Amino acid sequence: MTVLNELDVLVDWKNGLVAPAIHVDEEVYRTEAARVFGRSWLLVGHEQMVPTPGTYITNYMGEVPVIVSRDRRGEIHVLVNKCSHRGNQVCLFDRGKARGFACSYHGWSYGLDGTLNGIPVEDFAYREGVDKSQLGLEKVAKVANYGGLLFATFDAGAPELESWLGEDGRWWLDNLVLSQDLGGLELLPGFHRYHSPGNWKLAAENFFGDTYHVYTATHVAWIGVCVDYMKQGNLAPMIDYPSGTNSTHLNAATGVEPGRTPFGMGMLVMDQEVYKRDYAEAQRLGPEAVEWVEHRFHVRQKAFEGRADWPYGFMHAGMFPNAGLMGFISPLVGRHFLQFHPRGAQAHETWQWTMVEREAPQVVKEVAAQRVFQGQHPAGLIAPDDVENFERILEATVPDRNRTRPFHYGQQLGHETEGPAGYPGQVGPSPSEANQRAFYRHWLELMDRG
């Protein structure tokens, strides 16, 4: 029997037991390409990355290189970055502005919408004629824009994006991620990218709400430095991080039932502890910062109709399959959007871009950006800790004898909903591994669907 044929045994999500074989097996990895990445809606960017006609970025959907472009009519396309002639990539740059794309091998040229426009010496090389209308760049089956976030799927039969996200998932995105009632988000320039050992699922499920690692082991060195420096009066951005250490943290998740796409959040704060820290820091930054922090607090409070237990923010979250969110706990932290691109069964790449609240004063935006560079960043104080863990997990689970004894995801089993009532999805205690169980439940459903 192969690992692929034993998934229902190896992934016992109901009891929180998941065998590491699914993170190192090549056949499982190859099957994921079609059944997970080929069927899911995948985050590919933000509309502000392609603001005007002719602008484009390149990205990946699974391991498939794609171009996200805006044509002359303003329509956004997602195109497979592969020439229809002999397979060469036709777009060689991360981002830019162009009239179209041309293959460096034989010179076939394409429009921003993927249309094949030109073939060198066409009349002589194709004497019987060639139907260029059938030889454009492959268009990804569906593209959707949700509050500026761009998603795409290869599956023409996939449900529409809003249905995929679900009513509950859209509620959390609308209310805690997109900041639409506060003027929306503003993109900061550039991507951060780094290659890491370990399967992509390890990184993705870590962001799905694993708060356990933050204070127990992984990031305790950073926390210790923060405590020592704060005692000395050092209030550098990553030292005075507004994490709400005195708050009661919760986890939240949507799509926890079979057949629904999960979206999990960790370190959800439903008290005023972080707001108090934000207000204290704003006083140091100046009156503009104070005014903004107070304004957004009252806007958010009004949105939740005066509930005492309304969600001020969350630390990190995951959208199935491979998108991560971080920094949504405070306006004084940059909003990180991450993608965990698979690079073989035993490696992945993390791509990250950052946004800030558009109408925040410049001093707030600058502090928020500094916290990104100093924290969840390849040269920061947080991300390297996680990368080291993934590398050690890989080394410990690669040997054949170590692949079947399961990882344990049993935290809060049976207690997943013991949190404030009346919110979409389930809200429960933290730390918890309920979100990870939902992640692997949905992964298994897709893998079993055949």
N, C-alpha and C positions, 0 to 999 in steps of 0.2 A: 504494500500500500504506500502511496505517496502522501506527502504532507497535504497536498491539495485535496485528496480524497478523504482526509481525516479532519477537515476543518471544523465540522460540527462537534467533534470531541475535543479538539485542541483549543477551541474558542468557546468556553463555557461561560459566556458573559453573565448569565443569570446568577451564577455563584461567584463571579468575579475571578475566574481562573482562565488565564490566557497564556498558552505556551509560546515561548520565544521563537519556536520554529517559524512562525509566520513572519518574523522580522529578518530572517537570514536565508530563507529558501528561495532559490532562483525561479522555480516554477510558479510559486505563489506570486512572486514579483511580476513575472511576465503576464500572469492572468489578471493581476490588478490593473495593468495598463488598459485592458479592454473593459473590464467589469466595474472598476471603480473610477478611474480617470476618464474612461471612454463614455461613461454614463452620467457623471455628476456635472452639476454646474460648478465651474471653477472661477475664482477671482483672477482677473487678468490685468487690472489696473484701475485707474480713476480717470474720469472725463477730463480733469484738469491736466493730465499728462499729454492729451492731444487737443489743445484748446482751440486751434484754428485749422482751416483746411490746409492739407499738406503735411500736417504734423503726424508723427508716428512714434511708437516705442516698440521694442521687441520684448517678448516674454516667453514663457513655456506653459504648456498645458500637459502636465505629467512630464514626459521627456520630449514632447513634440514642440519644436520651436515655432512660435507664431509671431505675426506682426499685428499690432493694433494700430489702425490708421483712420484718419478722418479725411474723407474725400472732398471734392470741391463743392459738393452740395451740403456739406456738413454732416453727412452720415458716417457713423463709426462702423468699421469692419474689423473682423478678426480673421486673418488669413494664415494658412500654413506656410511657413517660410521655406518653401521647397519648389524649385523650378519644375514646371511640368515637362520639360524636355529631358534633362538627365539628372535632376534631383539636387542640384547645387542650391545653397541658400542664396536668396536674391537680395536680402537686406542684411548688411554686415555691421550695422551700428546699433547701439543701445537705444538711441533716440535721435530725433532730428526733424528736418523739414525737407520734403522732396516733391517733385512732380509725379514721381512713380518709382518703380524698382526695376533694376536691370541685372541680369545674371552675368557674372564675371567669367563664366566658362564659354558660352557661345553667343551671348548678347541678346537673348530673348528679353523683351521688355514688357512691363506690366503697369497698369494704372493703379491708383490708390485703392480702388475697389477690387483689385485682383484681375481685371480684364487683361487678356493678352493683347497688347497693342502692336507689337512689332516682332518680326523674325528676320534676321539678316539674310540677304539673298534669297528671300522666300520664293520668288517665281522660279528660280533655277533649281533650288534644293528640293522643292516640292512641286514637281512639274504637273502632277495630277491634282494639285490643289490641297489645301489643308484647312480644316474648319477651326479657326482660331477661337470661335465662341465656346468650344468644348475643351480648350486647353489653357484656360485661365488658372490662376492660383486657386488651390482648394479653399473654399470658404467654410469656416466652422459653422455647423448647422444652425445654431441659435446664438444670438447675442442679446444681452439685456442690460439696461442701465437702472440701478436702484439707488436713488439718492446720490448719484454721481459715481458710485462703485460700478465698475464694468465686470460683468460675468459672461462666460461663454460655455457652451457644451457641444461636444461632437455628436450627441444623440439627438437626431431629428425627432424622435418620439418622446423625448424627455418632457415632463410637465413644465409649464411655464415657471419662470423664476419665482414669482410670488407664491405659487403653490409649493414649490420646492422649499422655500424658506419657511413656509407655514405662517399662519396668522400670529402665532406666539413669537416666532423668531423675528418677524417684521416688527412686532411691538417693541422688543428690546433694541433692535437696530434703530428704529425711529426715535426712541426715547433716550437712549444712552450712548449711541455711537455717532449718529450723523449730525447732531446738534442743530437740527433744522430750525428749532424755535429760538436759537441764539445766533442766527445768521449763517449757519453752515460752517464748513471746514475749508481751510486754505492749505494747499499743497506746498511743502518745502521742496526745494530742488534736490535731485539726486536719489540714487539707490544705495543701500549698503548690501553687500553680498559676501557670503563666505561659505566655503565648503566644509562639511562636517562628516565625521564617521557616524554610523548608525542609521537605521532605517527611518524613512520619513515619518512613519507612524509614531515613533517615539517622540519626535519633536512636536507633532501635531497634538497628540493626546496630553502632552505636558501642558500645552497652552489651553487645553479644554477645561481647565479648572483645577490643576494640581497645585493646591496651596500648601500641601503637606511638606514639600521639599524646601519651601522658602525659609521657614523659621527653625526647622529641625536639624538641617545639615548643610544643604547645598550653598545657601547664601549667608550662613551665619558669620563668616569672616567679614563680609561687607557690613552686616548689621553691627558686629562688634566695633568695627572702625567708625561707623556712624555714631554709636553711643559715646565712644572715647572722644571723638572730635567735637561732638556737640557739647560735651562737658567742658571742653577747652574754649568754647565760643565760636568754633569754626562752622559756618553755616553755608558751605559750598553746596550747589544744587543737589548733588547725589548724596550728600551727608544729611541734609534736612529733607529727605524725600517724604512727601505727604502720603504715607501708606496707611495711616490710621491704625497704628499699632495698639491703641487702646480701644479700638472699635470691636464690636462683635461681627466677625466676618461670616458671610454666608456664601453658599454656592447656588447657582441657578442654572437651569437647563431647559431647553425646549426640544420637542421631537423625541421624547424619551419613550414613546410608545412604538410598537412595531410598524414599519412602513413609513415612518416620518424621518426627515433628515435632522440630525441633532445639531444643536448650537449650545455650547456650554460656557459658563462664566465662573470665574473664581475670585475670591476676595471681594464679594459684593458687600458694599457698605450701606446700611440703612439707618445710620444715626448721623449726628452733626459733628463727629470728631474730626473728620477730614476737613470739613468746612471751617472749623475753628483754626486748624493749622493753616489752611489757605488764607484765612483772613489775617492771621498774625504775620505770615510772610508778605502778604500784599501791603501791609502797613510799612514794612521795610522797603518795599519796591516803590511806593509813592501813591499819591491820591488816585491816579488813573487806575492802578491795579486794584485798589480798595473798591473803587466804584464798580469795576467790572465784576469782581468776586461777589459783591453784594447783589448786583443786578442779576447775574446768572443764578444765584441762589434763589432769589425770589421768583424768577421765571420758572425754574424747575419746581419749586414748591407749589406754585399755582397750577402747574401741569398735573400734579398728583392730588389736587383738590384738598390740600391741607392735611394729608395723612401724616401721622407722626413717623411711620416706618417706611417713608418713600426712599427709593434708591438714589443715592447721591452719585455713585459711580462704581466701577469694578476695576480690578487690577489687570486681569488678563482673561482672554476668551478664545475659543476656537470655533470656526465654521467648517463643517465637514465638506470635503475631506482634508484639505491641506492649507487652510488659511488661519492665521492667528491675529489676534488683536491684543494690544497692551497699552497701558498708560491712560485708561479712561477713568481713572479714579479721581482725577483732579484736573482743573484747567491749567494748572501749573506744571503739567507733565505733557510732553508731546504725545500725540496719538500715533502709535506704531501700527502699521499694517504689514503683516508678514506672510510670506508664502514658503512652504517647505517642499521644494521641488525634488522628486526622486532622482537619484543618480546611481542606479543599481540597487540590489537588495540591501547593501550594507553601507550606503552613503546617501547623503542628501545635500542640497544647497539651500541656505536660507537667504531669501531676498526680502528686503525691508524698505519701506518708504514711510515718511513721517508727515503728519498734518497737525495743524493747530486751529483753534477756533478763530474764524475769520475776523470777527469784530473785536477780539481781545486787543488791548493796547500793546504796542511793540515791546515794552519791557516784559510783559507776560509771555509773549511769543518767544523772546530770546531765552528766558529761563526755561521754558518748556523744551526748547530745542537742545539746550545744554544737557538737560537730564536724559535725553535720548542718547547723545554722543557719549556721555559718561556712564550710561547704564546698559540698556539692551542694545549693544553695539559690538562689533567684533573686537574692538579695542577697549570696551567698557568694563565696568565692574561686575556685571551680571551675566551676560551671555557666555563668556568663557567658562564659567562654572557649569552651566548646562552642557556645553559641548564636551567637557571632560567626562561628565557622567555618561553621555551617549557613547563615547569611545570605550569606556570601561564596561558598559553593558555589552557592547559588541564583542569585545575580547572575551568576556565571560560566557557568552552564549553561542559563539561560533562552533566550538567543539560539538560533535554529533551527540555525545552523551548528555550534554547540557541543554539540548533543544526542547525536550518534552516536559521537563518539570516546570509547571506553570508559574508565571508571575502572579502575584496576588493583588486583586483589585476589590477587596472586600469591605473597605471602609464605608460606614453608614448603611450597610446592606439592611434593608427593611426600615430605614429611618430617613429615606431620601426627601420626604416632604415635610419634615418637622421645622418649617420656617414660616414666615408671615404668609397668611392666606390672601387670596384675591389677586394674585399676579399670574400672568401667563406662564404656562409650563409648570415646573416644580422648583420651589425654593426650599433649600434645606441647610443643615449645619455644615460648617467647614472646620477642619478638613474633611473631604469626602472623595470617594472614587465613583460616585454615581454617574458623573459625566463621562468618565472613561468607559464604564459599562455600556452606556448608551452609544458611545463611539464605536466600540467593537461589535455591538449588536447590529448596527446599521452596516458596518463593513462586511460582516458575515452575510447579511441579507443580500447584499450586492454580489458577493463572491459565490453564493449558492444559487443565484438566479440563473446562471448558466447561459 
